[in-house]
Amino acid sequence: DRRRQFKTSKLRWRASSGSRRALGWIPFKKGSAKWVNGQVRFAGHYFRVWDSYDLADYEFRAGSFVQDARGRWYFSVSVEYQPNATPSRKAVGVDLGLKDTATCSDGAKLEAGRFYRGLEDALGKAQRANKPHRVQAIHAKIRNRRKDAIHKFTTHLAERYGVIFVGDVSSAKLVKTKMAKSVLDAGWHQLKTQLKYKAIARSGVFEEVNEAYSTQVCSCCGA
């Protein structure tokens, strides 16, 4: 059926080489992987990991061993976790932009890091020199810097406020304009995703709202 659908005699579900090669992925069920003597035991083998989450304190459920584009392997597993609820019920509004990635109603700001712009020249040199490993390393550095800045900002908001409102600005629409490079560099979608799951994990409220007229002062009540 699939060969007829794609009109080919040979399907490529997982290519092992070339530019379209599939990254490594080894899934496992609950009970297959265990934490033993500071290592992960799976299928009779022991794997050393960088234990940044104190894995000995959790019971492993289903998960997988996954490979990234740089060839590094990660142990990804779901566990039971009981987060602490945010004691505050104060609300905050977040306005997304390009000059500042995010501006809060309390005056706090996440300044635009220009992560891609800052390494754009180095990335171009590596691409012209045909150094794929160097290109992957630069892309990873850009991604990690952006993720670190957004994580710190969103964690601060989720711990301080119980109700978070974010404007419904669309990255998918703006990437089709001349601002595409700046929009992608800002990481709005990642910021909203992190705010959502961190707010929910702390028994808070997260909501995207229509930001039309949201920055104007009401002539009646002054809000």
N, C-alpha and C positions, 0 to 999 in steps of 0.2 A: 504493500500500500504506500509506504513512504517513498520507495523508489519510483513508483508511478507518479506520486504527487510532485516530487522534485525533478522528475525526468532525468534520472541518472542511474547508472548501473551499480555504483559504489557510493555508499553513504559515508560521510566523515563526521561521525558523532563527536569524537574526541581526537583531534590532530595532535600528534606527539612532537612535531617539529614545524619550523616555519613561522611566519609572522602571525598565523592564526592558530598557533598551538594552544591547547587547553592547559590550564594550570592544574597542578596536582590537587587531588581531592579524595580523601579516604574517610568515608562516614563510618560511624559506629553507633550501636544501640546502647540503651541504658544497661549498665553493668559490665560492658565490655572493657571500659577503661577505668583504672583505679589508681589512686595515689598511694604509693608504697615507698617508704624510706626516702622521701624527698624526690621521687621520680614518678613518671607516668608509666604504668604497666599496661601494655596492650598487646594482645595476640602472642603472649609469651616473651615479649621484648620490653626493655626498659628504655625510656627516653628522658633525657635531662631537659628541663625547661627553665626559663627565667620566671620564677614564681613571684610575680608582683602582686598577687591577690590573696596570698596565704591559702592555697588550694586545699590544704589539709583540714580547713574548717568547714568544707562544703562536701555535699554528696553529689557525685557526678550523675548527670542524666545523659541523654543522647548528645552527640556532638560530631566533630570531624577534625582531621588533620588537613590543613589547607596551605597551599603554596601561593606566595605573592609573585608579582612580575619580576622581582629581583632574585627569585630562586630560594627565598627563605621560607621555612616551614613554621606554622603556628598551630598551637593546640587550642581549638575552639570548642567550648563545652557549655551547656546550660546547667545552672545550679539553682537550688532554692535560696532565696534571699529575702530577708525582711527589712525593708528600709524604714528609717525614722521619718515620721510625718513632719512637714514644715510647721513650726509653731505659729508663725505669722500668717495672718489672713489678709495682709495688705496687698493691694493691686498695683501693677506697674504696666505701662504701655511701652512698646518697643517699636521704633520707626527705623526701617532699613533704608540704607542709602549707599552712596559710593564715596563721598568725601569722608564720611565716617560710616563704617560698616553697620553700626547700630547705635541709636541714640535713645536713651530711656527717658521716661517722663520725670524721673527724679534727678535728671542731669547727668547721669553716668553715661559714658560713651565707650564704644569699642572702635578704636581708631583703625582706619584702613591700613593693613599691614603691607600692601603692595608686594605680596610674597612672590608672585610670578614675575612682576615687573623687575624686582630686584635681581633676579637670577636669569632674566631673559637673555642677556648678552652671553653669559656662560653657557646657557642651554643651546643657543645658536652656534657657538663655536664647537661644541661637542657634536652637534648634528652634522655640521659641515665636515668635521674630521672623521665622521663615520665611526663614532665610539658609542655603541649602543649601551654598554654597561654604565658609562659615565652619564648618558642621557637618562637612564633609569634612576641613577642615584640622585641626580638633580631634581627630577620630578618627585621622587620620594621626599627629598628635603623640603620642597615647596609644600607638598601635601601635609607633611608632619608639622611644619611651622604654622600653617593655617589651622590645622586641627587642634594644636596645643592652645593657640590664642582663643579659639572659639570655645573649647572645653572650659578654660578658666573663667571666661565671661559668663557662660550659661550656668555653670555650677554656682557661681556667686548669686545670680538672679534666682535660681531655683531654691537656694537655701534661705534667701532673704524674703522672698515674696511667695504668697500662697496662690495668687491669681495673676496670670501673665497673659497679656494681649499683644498680638503681633500683627502688623499690617500684612495684607494678602498680596504683597508685591510678587509678581510672577517672574522667576528667572528664565523660564522656558520662553516667554514672550520677548524679554529684553535681549536674549542672546542672539536674536535675529536682527538686531540693530547695530549701529556703529559702536555701541557701548559693550559689545559682547565680551571682550577680553577683560574689562574691568568688572563686569557682572560675575563672570566665572571666578575671577580672582577673589571676590568678596566672600563667596561661599554662603550665600543666603539660605539655600536649601538645607545645608548641613547645620546651620545655626538653628533654624526652625525645628529640624528633626531632634536635635539635642535638647532644646528647650521643652519640647513636647514630652519625650520619655522621662526626662529628669523631673518635670513637674508632676507627671502621673505617678512616678515612683515614690514621690514624697507626699502623696495624697493631695496634690495641688490641682489647680485648674489651668488649662492652656487652651487658648482659642485664637484662631485667625479671624480678623475682622476686616471689613471693607474700610480702607483708609481714606476714602473720599471725604473731604471736609473734616477729617479727624483732628487737624491741627488748628482749626478755627475756634475762636472763643464764642460761646453762645451769647447773643445779645440780650437774652432774657435772664438766664441764671448765672452767667459768667463762667460756666464750666468749660 
